[in-house]
Amino acid sequence: MKPFINSLIGIALVGLSVAVYADEPVASAPQNTKDYVACFGEWDTHLHTLQTYFVQTTEYDGTPISTSEGRIYYQQNGPKLRLDTLENKVPTQTALTDKKQIYVLDEKGKEITKVSWNEWLLGQPNQALFDFGNYTQLLQKHTVLVQEIGTKTVTLRLSPKQTGDNYTLYVRIDKETCFPQSITIESDLMQTKATLSNTKVNAALPKDLFKGLK
């Protein structure tokens, strides 16, 4: 079985320089008041379908170990999830799941094996990549800070509340929509980063996309 190698908070205040004259009142600086963590969590109810391409890289102490690419399809009704492992954009393996059982198919659609969803997920280095529809729960399990506010994106730093979990999760979200653009997990010297692209949210999915899901 070929594995899938997988591989959000505070508010930053931006001060503006204001010219002040002796006999003029001081103007109040406008503030950024958007609650990015709440905005991120709202995707639990706003996300109905998803299509996205991802590239995932793993490094140890800055040295590249592996790179994988794939495509993810998600349907909230079910829920249903499909993951295609790609090589040069061509599917070499497909996994279908209702988040109870996961069925792994070869490039011809023949079932290779099936395992429980929880068992499979525990084997993934970047589990948050597959947390569509569960962002509120993800946030509740972590202490969340806004680490950086850029021109177009915001980076959220998540630290686990549970004692003994030694990792840090970084979710870079779109500043306007709050949807993830990349998800990175760091543990000791290991880093696994998944970058999403060509993302389509709430678009119609092909009817036979989850064929083979029992």
C-alpha positions as CSV (number, residue, x, y, z in Angstrom):
1,M,0.0,0.0,0.0
2,K,1.5,3.3,-1.1
3,P,1.0,5.8,1.8
4,F,-0.2,9.3,1.3
5,I,2.7,11.4,2.6
6,N,0.9,14.3,4.1
7,S,1.2,14.9,4.6
8,L,-5.7,29.1,13.4
9,I,-5.8,33.6,17.8
10,G,-5.2,37.1,18.7
11,I,-5.9,40.4,16.8
12,A,-2.9,42.5,15.7
13,L,-3.3,46.2,16.0
14,V,-1.8,48.4,13.3
15,G,-0.8,51.8,14.4
16,L,-0.8,54.7,11.9
17,S,1.4,57.8,12.2
18,V,-0.7,60.9,12.7
19,A,0.5,64.4,12.2
20,V,-0.5,66.5,15.3
21,Y,-0.5,70.2,15.6
22,A,-0.5,72.1,18.9
23,D,-4.1,73.4,18.7
24,E,-5.6,70.3,16.9
25,P,-7.0,67.2,18.6
26,V,-5.2,63.9,18.3
27,A,-7.0,61.6,15.7
28,S,-7.7,58.0,16.7
29,A,-5.8,55.4,14.7
30,P,-8.0,52.9,12.9
31,Q,-7.7,49.3,14.1
32,N,-7.9,45.9,12.5
33,T,-10.8,44.3,14.3
34,K,-11.4,41.2,12.2
35,D,-11.6,38.0,14.3
36,Y,-9.7,35.6,12.1
37,V,-10.0,32.6,14.3
38,A,-13.8,32.9,14.3
39,C,-13.8,33.5,10.6
40,F,-11.7,30.3,10.1
41,G,-14.0,28.3,12.3
42,E,-17.1,29.4,10.4
43,W,-16.1,27.2,7.5
44,D,-17.6,24.2,9.4
45,T,-21.0,25.5,8.3
46,H,-20.1,27.3,5.1
47,L,-18.2,24.5,3.4
48,H,-20.4,22.1,1.4
49,T,-18.0,20.9,-1.3
50,L,-14.3,21.3,-2.0
51,Q,-11.8,20.6,-4.8
52,T,-8.1,21.3,-4.2
53,Y,-4.7,20.3,-5.4
54,F,-1.9,20.1,-2.9
55,V,1.9,19.6,-2.8
56,Q,3.3,18.3,0.4
57,T,6.9,18.4,1.5
58,T,8.7,16.9,4.5
59,E,12.0,18.2,5.8
60,Y,14.2,17.1,8.7
61,D,16.4,19.8,10.1
62,G,16.1,21.8,6.8
63,T,17.0,18.8,4.7
64,P,14.3,17.7,2.2
65,I,13.1,14.2,2.7
66,S,10.1,13.7,0.5
67,T,7.6,15.5,-1.8
68,S,4.2,14.3,-2.8
69,E,1.3,15.7,-4.7
70,G,-2.4,15.0,-4.7
71,R,-5.9,16.1,-5.2
72,I,-8.6,16.3,-2.5
73,Y,-12.4,16.3,-3.0
74,Y,-14.7,16.8,-0.1
75,Q,-18.5,16.7,0.3
76,Q,-20.0,17.7,3.6
77,N,-23.1,15.6,3.0
78,G,-22.0,12.2,4.1
79,P,-19.3,13.3,4.8
80,K,-17.4,12.0,1.8
81,L,-13.7,12.5,1.1
82,R,-11.6,11.4,-1.9
83,L,-7.8,11.7,-2.1
84,D,-5.9,11.0,-5.3
85,T,-2.2,10.5,-5.1
86,L,-0.6,11.9,-8.2
87,E,2.6,11.5,-10.1
88,N,3.1,14.1,-12.9
89,K,-0.6,15.0,-12.4
90,V,-1.6,11.4,-13.1
91,P,-3.5,9.4,-10.4
92,T,-1.6,6.4,-9.1
93,Q,-3.8,5.6,-6.1
94,T,-7.2,6.7,-4.8
95,A,-8.6,6.7,-1.3
96,L,-12.3,7.0,-0.6
97,T,-13.8,7.5,2.9
98,D,-16.9,8.4,4.8
99,K,-14.6,9.1,7.8
100,K,-15.5,5.6,9.2
101,Q,-13.8,3.3,6.7
102,I,-11.2,4.2,4.1
103,Y,-11.0,2.2,0.9
104,V,-7.7,2.3,-1.0
105,L,-7.9,1.7,-4.8
106,D,-5.2,1.3,-7.4
107,E,-4.9,3.3,-10.6
108,K,-7.5,1.1,-12.3
109,G,-10.0,1.5,-9.5
110,K,-9.5,-1.9,-8.0
111,E,-9.7,-2.1,-4.2
112,I,-6.3,-2.8,-2.6
113,T,-7.2,-2.6,1.0
114,K,-9.5,-1.0,3.6
115,V,-8.8,0.2,7.1
116,S,-10.6,2.3,9.7
117,W,-10.5,6.0,9.1
118,N,-9.1,6.7,12.6
119,E,-6.4,4.1,12.2
120,W,-5.4,5.6,8.8
121,L,-5.5,9.2,10.1
122,L,-3.2,8.4,13.0
123,G,-0.5,7.4,10.5
124,Q,-0.6,10.7,8.7
125,P,2.1,13.3,9.7
126,N,-0.2,16.3,8.8
127,Q,-3.7,15.2,10.1
128,A,-5.1,18.8,9.9
129,L,-4.9,18.6,6.1
130,F,-8.0,16.4,6.3
131,D,-10.0,18.3,8.9
132,F,-12.5,19.9,6.6
133,G,-15.7,20.5,8.4
134,N,-13.9,20.1,11.8
135,Y,-12.1,23.5,12.2
136,T,-14.0,24.4,15.4
137,Q,-13.0,21.2,17.1
138,L,-9.4,21.8,15.9
139,L,-9.4,25.3,17.4
140,Q,-10.8,24.0,20.7
141,K,-7.9,21.6,21.1
142,H,-5.3,24.3,20.7
143,T,-4.1,27.6,22.0
144,V,-4.3,29.8,19.0
145,L,-2.4,33.0,18.2
146,V,-2.3,35.3,15.1
147,Q,1.4,35.1,14.3
148,E,1.5,37.2,11.2
149,I,-0.8,39.4,9.2
150,G,0.3,39.9,5.7
151,T,-1.1,41.8,2.7
152,K,-3.2,38.9,1.5
153,T,-2.8,36.1,4.1
154,V,-2.8,35.6,7.9
155,T,-0.8,32.9,9.7
156,L,-2.3,31.2,12.7
157,R,-0.1,29.4,15.2
158,L,-1.8,26.5,17.1
159,S,-0.2,24.9,20.1
160,P,-1.8,21.7,21.5
161,K,-3.5,22.1,24.9
162,Q,-3.0,18.4,25.8
163,T,0.1,17.7,27.8
164,G,2.6,15.5,26.0
165,D,1.7,16.6,22.5
166,N,4.9,18.1,21.2
167,Y,4.2,19.9,17.9
168,T,3.2,23.3,16.5
169,L,0.7,23.8,13.8
170,Y,0.7,26.7,11.4
171,V,-2.3,27.5,9.2
172,R,-1.9,30.2,6.6
173,I,-5.4,31.5,5.6
174,D,-6.6,33.9,3.0
175,K,-7.1,37.3,4.6
176,E,-10.6,37.9,3.1
177,T,-12.1,34.4,3.0
178,C,-10.2,32.8,5.9
179,F,-9.9,29.5,3.9
180,P,-6.5,27.7,4.3
181,Q,-3.8,28.1,1.8
182,S,-1.2,26.0,3.5
183,I,-1.0,23.8,6.6
184,T,2.4,23.1,8.3
185,I,3.2,20.9,11.3
186,E,6.5,21.1,13.1
187,S,7.7,18.6,15.7
188,D,11.3,18.7,16.9
189,L,13.3,19.0,13.8
190,M,10.7,17.5,11.5
191,Q,8.4,19.8,9.3
192,T,5.7,18.7,7.0
193,K,4.0,21.4,4.9
194,A,1.0,21.1,2.5
195,T,0.3,23.9,0.1
196,L,-3.1,24.1,-1.5
197,S,-3.8,25.5,-4.9
198,N,-6.5,25.6,-7.6
199,T,-9.0,25.5,-4.8
200,K,-12.7,25.5,-5.7
201,V,-15.2,25.9,-2.8
202,N,-18.9,24.9,-3.0
203,A,-18.7,24.0,-6.7
204,A,-20.7,21.1,-8.1
205,L,-18.8,17.7,-8.0
206,P,-19.1,15.0,-10.6
207,K,-21.8,12.5,-9.7
208,D,-19.5,9.4,-9.9
209,L,-16.7,11.0,-7.9
210,F,-17.2,8.7,-4.9
211,K,-18.0,5.6,-6.8
212,G,-16.6,2.7,-4.9
213,L,-17.4,4.1,-1.5
214,K,-19.5,1.5,0.2
